Amino acid sequence: MSSSPKVLFGFHAVGVRLKTAPQSVIEIYYEASRRDARMRQFLERATEFGARLIESDGLRLSKMCGSHGHQGVVARVNAVAQVTSLDELLEQLEAAGIEQPLLLVLDSVTDPHNLGACLRVADGAGAHAVIAPKDHAAGINATVAKVASGAADSMPYFMVTNLARTLGELKERAIWCIGTAGDAPKTIYDVDLKGPVALVLGAEGEGMRQLTRKTCDELVSIPMRGAVESLNVSVASGVCLYEALRQRI
């Protein structure tokens, strides 16, 4: 991860960073004309954490983060040190006695809103990492971080050179790779998700690439009872991850 400062925006994303790594927040720019209760509470909290607050206006904030969805709050932050490789993460989990890792693998998910929502749901369901191929995926940008509501910092996200090879390496570590496909006869509710599992999802419409599909140990579908044929990938991720969480509880 590069050491140059990056931008976070929105109450939730900036609030989560203040809570989890206050020392990484360089300064927070806020819209001075916004004086509602939510802004007052946010500024009080930021002051408690010792953040440097700078009055600004909406136009400047929009230019800083490249979006009008900043809610009047933009922070410049230093990158938080995270695990740098999937191997390192899996070894840390093993050392911590976590024998049933839960991973989310996204193939060809290039929309930043979808990626942000997937990171958020992965964090919520207690997944240990999200994995995507470098050439067919969105990177972490300000939009992803905003949609992820803080999970872009807390959820390890690994972009790998060769997804099929990475799935092969997961299988060597006895992690069962379960792919989702509309035509699979088994559903997500028919498989045991209590062991070490990587759930593999493709983009809405096209689904997984052929090689990714072939590399999975097993394919499952999400039951569709209505007129639509598929779910948005972040919704599908939520269905699958929370079924794994339900089984593990």
C-alpha positions in Angstrom: 0.0 0.0 0.0 1.4 3.4 -0.9 2.4 5.7 2.0 1.0 8.9 0.4 -2.1 10.3 2.1 -5.5 9.4 0.7 -9.0 10.9 1.0 -12.0 9.5 2.9 -15.4 11.1 2.9 -18.8 10.8 4.5 -19.7 10.6 8.2 -19.5 6.8 8.4 -16.2 6.3 6.6 -14.4 9.1 8.4 -16.0 8.2 11.8 -14.9 4.5 11.5 -11.3 5.7 10.8 -11.4 8.0 13.8 -12.5 5.1 15.9 -10.1 2.4 14.6 -7.0 4.5 13.8 -7.3 8.1 15.0 -3.5 8.6 14.7 -3.8 8.1 10.9 -6.1 11.1 10.4 -4.1 14.1 9.2 -6.9 16.6 9.0 -10.7 16.8 8.6 -12.3 19.4 6.3 -15.9 20.1 7.1 -18.7 22.2 5.5 -18.9 25.2 7.9 -22.5 26.1 6.7 -23.8 22.7 7.9 -24.8 23.1 11.5 -27.3 20.3 12.0 -27.2 17.8 14.9 -25.3 15.1 13.0 -22.5 17.5 12.1 -22.3 18.9 15.6 -22.1 15.4 17.1 -19.4 14.4 14.5 -17.3 17.5 15.2 -17.6 16.9 19.0 -16.4 13.4 18.5 -13.6 14.4 16.2 -12.4 17.0 18.8 -12.4 14.3 21.5 -10.1 12.2 19.2 -7.8 15.3 18.8 -8.4 15.6 15.1 -7.3 18.8 13.3 -10.5 20.4 11.9 -10.5 22.8 9.0 -13.6 24.8 7.9 -14.4 24.5 4.2 -17.2 24.8 1.7 -19.2 22.2 -0.3 -17.5 23.0 -3.6 -14.0 22.5 -2.3 -15.0 19.3 -0.5 -16.5 17.9 -3.8 -13.2 18.8 -5.6 -11.1 17.1 -2.9 -13.0 13.8 -3.1 -14.4 13.8 -6.7 -17.9 13.3 -5.5 -20.9 15.3 -4.2 -21.8 12.6 -1.7 -19.3 13.8 1.0 -22.1 14.9 3.4 -19.9 17.8 4.4 -17.0 15.8 5.7 -13.7 14.9 4.0 -10.6 13.6 5.7 -7.0 13.3 4.6 -5.6 10.2 6.1 -2.4 8.1 6.1 -2.6 4.5 5.0 -3.1 2.1 7.9 -0.6 -0.8 7.9 -2.4 -3.9 6.8 -1.4 -7.5 6.0 0.4 -7.3 2.7 -0.3 -10.8 1.3 -3.0 -13.5 1.4 -0.3 -16.0 2.5 0.6 -13.8 5.4 -3.1 -13.4 6.4 -3.7 -17.2 6.3 -0.6 -17.8 8.3 -1.7 -15.3 10.9 -5.2 -16.9 11.1 -3.5 -20.3 11.6 -1.3 -18.9 14.3 -4.3 -17.4 16.0 -6.0 -20.8 16.0 -8.7 -19.8 13.4 -9.1 -23.1 11.5 -12.2 -22.2 9.5 -11.3 -19.1 7.4 -14.2 -17.5 5.5 -13.1 -15.7 2.3 -15.0 -13.9 -0.4 -13.6 -14.1 -3.9 -14.9 -11.7 -6.6 -14.3 -12.4 -10.2 -14.8 -9.5 -12.7 -16.5 -7.1 -10.3 -15.3 -3.8 -11.7 -18.0 -1.4 -10.4 -16.7 0.6 -7.4 -20.2 0.8 -5.8 -20.5 -3.0 -6.0 -17.0 -3.5 -4.5 -17.7 -1.1 -1.7 -21.0 -2.9 -0.8 -19.2 -6.3 -1.0 -16.5 -5.1 1.4 -19.2 -3.8 3.8 -21.1 -7.1 3.8 -17.9 -9.2 4.1 -17.0 -7.1 7.2 -20.5 -7.5 8.6 -20.5 -11.3 8.2 -17.1 -11.7 9.7 -15.2 -12.8 6.6 -11.4 -12.7 6.9 -10.6 -11.3 3.5 -11.9 -10.3 0.0 -9.8 -11.5 -3.0 -10.1 -10.3 -6.6 -8.0 -10.6 -9.8 -5.9 -7.5 -10.7 -7.0 -7.3 -14.3 -10.7 -7.8 -13.7 -11.5 -5.8 -10.6 -12.0 -2.4 -9.1 -9.3 -1.0 -6.9 -9.9 0.8 -3.6 -10.8 4.4 -4.4 -12.8 7.1 -2.5 -16.1 5.9 -3.9 -15.4 2.3 -2.8 -14.4 3.6 0.7 -17.6 5.7 1.0 -19.9 2.8 0.0 -18.0 0.4 2.2 -18.7 2.7 5.2 -15.3 2.0 6.9 -14.9 -1.6 5.8 -12.3 -0.6 3.1 -9.9 -0.1 6.0 -10.9 -3.0 8.2 -11.4 -5.7 5.5 -8.2 -7.0 3.9 -8.6 -6.8 0.1 -6.1 -8.7 -2.0 -5.7 -8.2 -5.8 -4.0 -11.3 -7.2 -2.3 -11.7 -10.6 -3.8 -15.1 -11.4 -7.1 -15.9 -9.8 -7.3 -19.6 -10.9 -3.8 -20.1 -9.4 -4.8 -18.4 -6.2 -7.9 -20.7 -5.9 -5.5 -23.6 -6.5 -3.3 -22.5 -3.6 -6.4 -22.1 -1.3 -7.4 -25.7 -2.2 -3.9 -26.8 -1.3 -4.5 -25.3 2.2 -7.7 -27.4 2.4 -10.0 -24.3 1.8 -13.1 -25.5 -0.1 -13.8 -23.2 -3.1 -17.5 -22.8 -3.7 -18.6 -20.9 -6.7 -22.1 -19.5 -7.4 -23.8 -20.2 -10.7 -27.4 -19.8 -11.7 -27.5 -23.3 -13.4 -26.0 -25.2 -10.4 -28.5 -27.9 -9.2 -27.4 -27.6 -5.5 -28.3 -24.4 -3.6 -26.2 -22.4 -1.1 -28.5 -23.9 1.6 -27.5 -27.5 0.6 -23.8 -27.2 1.3 -21.8 -27.3 4.6 -20.1 -23.9 5.0 -18.8 -24.5 8.6 -15.3 -25.5 7.5 -12.6 -23.4 5.7 -14.5 -21.9 2.8 -13.9 -19.4 -0.1 -17.1 -18.2 -1.7 -16.6 -17.3 -5.3 -18.9 -14.9 -7.0 -18.9 -13.3 -10.5 -20.2 -10.1 -11.8 -24.0 -9.7 -12.3 -24.9 -11.0 -15.8 -21.7 -12.6 -17.0 -21.0 -14.5 -13.8 -17.6 -16.0 -13.2 -15.1 -16.5 -16.0 -14.9 -20.1 -17.4 -11.5 -20.9 -15.9 -12.6 -19.6 -12.4 -15.7 -21.7 -12.7 -13.7 -24.8 -13.6 -11.3 -24.3 -10.7 -14.1 -24.3 -8.0 -14.5 -27.5 -6.0 -18.3 -27.1 -6.1 -21.0 -24.9 -7.7 -24.1 -23.7 -5.9 -27.0 -21.5 -6.9 -29.1 -19.0 -4.9 -32.8 -19.9 -5.2 -34.7 -17.4 -7.4 -38.4 -17.4 -6.9 -39.5 -14.3 -8.9 -39.2 -13.0 -12.4 -35.6 -11.7 -12.2 -32.8 -14.1 -13.1 -30.0 -12.9 -10.9 -29.1 -10.7 -7.9 -26.7 -7.8 -7.7 -23.3 -9.3 -6.7 -23.2 -7.4 -3.4 -26.7 -8.8 -2.5 -25.6 -12.3 -3.6 -22.4 -12.0 -1.5 -24.6 -11.0 1.5 -26.9 -14.1 1.0 -23.9 -16.5 0.8 -21.8 -15.0 3.6 -24.6 -14.7 6.0 -25.7 -18.3 5.3 -22.1 -19.3 6.2 -22.3 -17.1 9.4 -25.7 -18.7 10.3 -24.3 -22.2 10.0 -21.2 -21.2 12.1 -23.4 -19.7 14.8 
